[in-house]
């Protein structure tokens, strides 16, 4: 950026590099009221990769009845699978894994819940029933040589149950780790986390045997806390952060879940801290502005709005 902004002021207590796990094409678009054309989705993934994002979560092999916005997974994935970046996909069960394997997916993710209410709403199962369902999927994926991510939703609060006990989150996270998930993404699905809560959960996970190196964080900005919570996680040593280009997305099964942390807002902060991401902020901003035009509304990202306004 020609203005020299943000000014870089490194903090030696923070990681030197952060990997951004971009979730816009999957977690972002799954919450749209209308389906985005397949070729627009494919171009979105290509532009994100071109902007320097090394991981772009592409789609979900879930039954179209549950997430109709992603019903074109079979058509979309072959259009982008040769890109030189990581392209994980969500698989809800063994049938979804079969579909992903048939198309050459190399990374998959399963989606568990820390609370009984959300497990019931999202998967129509108890927490333990859901874990039992995921176990053979994770085992088969590992046997096929795939990397497996375990998402854990409602880690900080639940719209039905309220505050979620930290020990409850630790138990389910450990179950996913023991199952063989390479990476564990802690989701603040309704955006109620605060920095002290983030620190307390990460400390408890470490004490429970889950190393920070296996943890990613996934914050929503419902109460404006996503960047503050991310900074707390970085201070703890977390180096993988989920974010969504343009701040797209929420959760179709949790009505109080507003948009994800915007990738541009995250990159602005990390650039200012001198933390490497490999992301070209100008290209990323242009991509999100382009997608906002396709969706017919302005981007929720403050950074996208600020930089687009300057232009």
C-alpha positions in Angstrom: 0.0 0.0 0.0 1.5 3.3 -1.0 0.3 5.2 2.1 2.6 3.1 4.3 -0.4 2.2 6.5 -0.8 0.4 8.8 2.6 1.3 10.3 4.4 -1.8 11.3 5.2 -2.1 15.0 6.2 -5.7 15.8 5.5 -7.3 19.1 8.2 -9.9 20.0 5.7 -11.7 22.2 3.7 -12.7 19.2 4.2 -15.4 16.5 6.3 -14.4 13.5 3.9 -15.9 11.0 0.2 -16.8 11.0 -1.6 -19.2 8.6 -5.1 -17.9 7.8 -7.6 -20.6 7.2 -10.0 -18.9 4.8 -13.6 -20.1 5.2 -15.5 -17.7 3.0 -16.4 -20.0 0.1 -17.8 -22.6 2.5 -18.8 -21.1 5.9 -19.5 -17.7 4.3 -21.6 -18.7 1.3 -23.5 -21.5 3.1 -25.5 -18.8 5.0 -26.6 -16.9 1.9 -30.4 -16.8 1.3 -29.9 -17.5 -2.4 -27.4 -19.9 -4.1 -24.3 -18.3 -5.7 -23.6 -19.6 -9.3 -21.0 -22.4 -9.3 -18.7 -20.5 -11.6 -18.8 -17.4 -9.4 -17.8 -19.6 -6.4 -15.0 -21.1 -8.4 -13.7 -17.6 -9.4 -14.0 -16.6 -5.7 -11.7 -19.5 -4.7 -9.3 -18.7 -7.5 -9.1 -15.0 -6.6 -8.6 -15.9 -2.9 -5.7 -18.2 -3.8 -4.2 -15.5 -6.1 -4.4 -13.1 -3.2 -2.0 -15.3 -1.3 -4.3 -17.3 1.0 -2.6 -20.7 1.4 -5.7 -22.5 2.7 -9.2 -21.9 1.2 -12.0 -24.1 2.5 -13.9 -24.7 -0.6 -17.3 -26.4 0.0 -19.2 -29.0 2.0 -20.2 -32.5 1.0 -23.4 -32.4 3.1 -26.8 -33.5 1.9 -28.3 -30.7 -0.3 -31.5 -30.8 1.8 -29.6 -29.4 4.8 -27.4 -26.8 3.1 -28.8 -26.2 -0.4 -26.4 -23.3 -1.0 -23.6 -25.9 -1.3 -25.5 -28.5 -3.3 -23.0 -28.0 -6.2 -20.0 -29.4 -4.4 -19.5 -32.1 -7.1 -19.5 -29.4 -9.8 -17.4 -26.9 -7.9 -14.5 -28.9 -6.6 -13.1 -30.2 -9.9 -13.0 -26.6 -11.2 -10.5 -25.6 -8.5 -8.8 -28.7 -7.2 -5.6 -28.1 -9.2 -4.9 -24.8 -7.6 -1.5 -24.8 -5.7 -3.1 -24.2 -2.3 -4.8 -26.3 0.4 -8.5 -26.9 -0.4 -10.1 -28.6 2.6 -13.8 -29.6 2.4 -16.3 -30.4 5.1 -17.7 -33.9 5.3 -20.5 -34.7 7.8 -20.2 -38.5 7.6 -18.8 -41.4 5.6 -21.1 -40.7 2.7 -19.7 -37.2 2.4 -16.2 -38.6 2.7 -16.9 -41.0 -0.2 -18.0 -38.0 -2.3 -14.9 -36.0 -1.4 -12.5 -38.9 -2.0 -14.0 -39.6 -5.4 -13.1 -36.1 -6.5 -9.6 -36.2 -5.1 -9.9 -34.1 -2.0 -6.8 -34.1 0.1 -8.1 -32.5 3.3 -11.4 -32.9 5.1 -13.1 -31.5 8.2 -15.7 -32.8 10.6 -18.0 -30.5 12.6 -18.8 -31.4 16.2 -20.5 -29.4 19.0 -19.4 -28.7 22.5 -23.1 -28.5 23.7 -26.0 -30.9 23.6 -28.5 -28.3 22.3 -26.4 -27.5 19.3 -25.6 -31.1 18.6 -29.3 -31.8 18.5 -30.1 -28.8 16.3 -27.2 -29.3 13.9 -26.8 -33.1 13.8 -30.0 -34.4 15.5 -27.7 -36.4 17.9 -26.2 -36.1 21.3 -22.6 -34.9 21.6 -21.4 -38.4 22.2 -23.5 -39.9 19.4 -22.1 -37.3 17.0 -18.5 -38.2 18.1 -19.3 -41.9 17.5 -20.6 -41.0 14.0 -17.4 -39.1 13.2 -15.0 -41.7 14.4 -15.1 -44.1 11.3 -15.1 -41.1 9.0 -11.9 -39.7 10.6 -10.3 -43.2 10.7 -11.0 -43.8 7.0 -9.8 -40.3 6.0 -6.5 -40.9 7.9 -6.1 -44.3 6.3 -6.6 -42.7 2.9 -3.7 -40.3 3.7 -5.9 -37.2 4.2 -5.4 -34.4 6.7 -8.4 -34.1 9.0 -9.6 -31.0 10.9 -12.0 -31.1 13.7 -14.3 -28.1 14.1 -15.9 -27.6 17.5 -18.8 -25.2 17.7 -20.2 -23.4 20.7 -16.9 -23.3 22.6 -17.7 -20.1 24.5 -21.5 -19.8 24.6 -24.6 -21.4 23.3 -27.9 -19.6 22.4 -30.0 -22.3 24.3 -27.7 -23.2 27.2 -25.8 -19.9 27.9 -22.3 -20.1 29.2 -20.5 -23.3 28.3 -18.3 -24.8 31.0 -14.6 -24.9 30.0 -14.2 -28.5 31.1 -17.0 -29.5 28.8 -15.1 -28.0 25.8 -11.9 -29.6 26.9 -13.6 -33.0 27.0 -15.0 -32.8 23.5 -11.8 -31.3 22.1 -9.7 -34.1 23.5 -12.1 -36.6 22.0 -11.6 -35.1 18.6 -7.8 -35.1 19.2 -7.8 -38.7 20.3 -9.8 -39.6 17.3 -6.9 -38.4 15.1 -7.8 -34.9 14.0 -4.6 -33.1 13.0 -6.1 -29.7 13.8 -8.8 -28.5 16.2 -10.7 -25.3 15.4 -12.4 -23.7 18.4 -15.5 -22.0 17.3 -17.1 -19.0 19.0 -20.3 -19.6 17.0 -22.4 -16.8 18.5 -19.5 -14.4 19.1 -19.7 -14.1 22.9 -16.1 -14.9 23.8 -13.9 -12.3 25.5 -10.1 -12.3 25.7 -9.9 -13.6 29.3 -12.2 -16.5 28.4 -10.1 -17.3 25.4 -6.9 -17.4 27.5 -8.6 -19.6 30.1 -9.8 -22.1 27.6 -6.5 -22.4 25.8 -4.7 -22.9 29.1 -7.2 -25.6 30.2 -6.7 -27.4 26.9 -2.9 -27.4 27.3 -3.3 -28.7 30.8 -5.6 -31.4 29.4 -2.9 -32.6 27.0 -3.9 -30.7 23.8 -0.9 -28.7 22.6 -1.3 -25.2 21.2 0.3 -26.3 17.9 -2.8 -28.3 17.1 -5.3 -25.5 17.9 -6.9 -23.0 15.6 -9.4 -20.3 16.5 -12.6 -19.3 14.8 -14.2 -16.1 16.0 -17.5 -14.4 15.1 -17.8 -10.6 15.5 -21.3 -10.5 16.9 -20.2 -8.2 19.8 -17.2 -6.7 18.1 -14.7 -8.9 20.0 -13.2 -11.1 17.2 -9.9 -9.2 16.8 -9.4 -8.8 20.5 -10.0 -12.5 21.0 -7.7 -13.3 18.1 -4.9 -11.2 19.7 -5.4 -13.1 23.0 -5.0 -16.4 21.1 -1.9 -15.2 19.4 -0.4 -14.2 22.7 -0.9 -17.8 23.8 1.0 -19.0 20.8 -1.8 -20.0 18.4 -0.7 -19.6 14.8 -3.8 -20.7 12.8 -6.7 -18.3 12.6 -10.0 -18.9 10.7 -11.4 -15.9 8.8 -13.9 -15.2 6.0 -13.2 -12.8 3.1 -15.4 -9.8 3.5 -16.8 -11.0 6.8 -19.2 -13.3 5.1 -21.2 -16.0 6.9 -22.7 -17.0 10.1 -24.4 -20.3 11.0 -27.7 -21.5 9.5 -28.5 -23.4 12.7 -27.8 -20.6 15.2 -29.8 -17.5 14.5 -27.8 -15.2 16.7 -24.5 -16.1 14.8 -23.6 -13.1 12.7 -20.6 -12.8 10.4 -17.2 -14.4 10.8 -14.1 -12.4 11.5 -13.3 -10.6 8.2 -10.1 -11.8 6.7 -9.2 -8.2 5.6 -9.6 -6.9 9.2 -7.4 -9.7 10.4 -4.7 -9.0 7.8 -4.7 -5.3 8.6 -4.0 -6.1 12.2 -1.4 -8.7 11.5 0.3 -6.4 8.9 0.5 -3.7 11.6 2.1 -6.2 14.0 4.7 -7.3 11.5 3.3 -10.8 11.4 3.7 -12.6 8.1 0.6 -14.0 6.3 1.6 -14.1 2.7 -1.6 -12.2 1.8 -1.8 -9.3 -0.5 -4.3 -7.0 1.2 -5.1 -5.0 -1.9 -6.0 -8.2 -4.0 -8.0 -9.6 -1.1 -10.0 -6.4 -0.7 -10.7 -6.3 -4.4 -11.9 -9.9 -4.3 -14.3 -9.2 -1.4 -15.6 -6.0 -3.1 -16.2 -8.1 -6.2 -18.1 -10.8 -4.3 -20.1 -8.1 -2.5 -21.3 -6.9 -5.9 -22.4 -10.4 -6.8 -24.3 -10.6 -3.5 -25.9 -7.2 -4.0 -24.8 -5.7 -0.7 -21.8 -3.9 0.8 -19.2 -6.0 2.6 -19.4 -6.1 6.4 -15.6 -5.8 6.6 -14.6 -2.4 7.9 -11.2 -2.7 6.1 -12.9 -3.5 2.8 -15.2 -0.5 3.2 -12.3 1.8 4.2 -10.0 0.8 1.4 -12.7 0.7 -1.2 -13.9 4.2 -0.1 -10.4 5.6 -0.5 -10.2 4.3 -4.1 
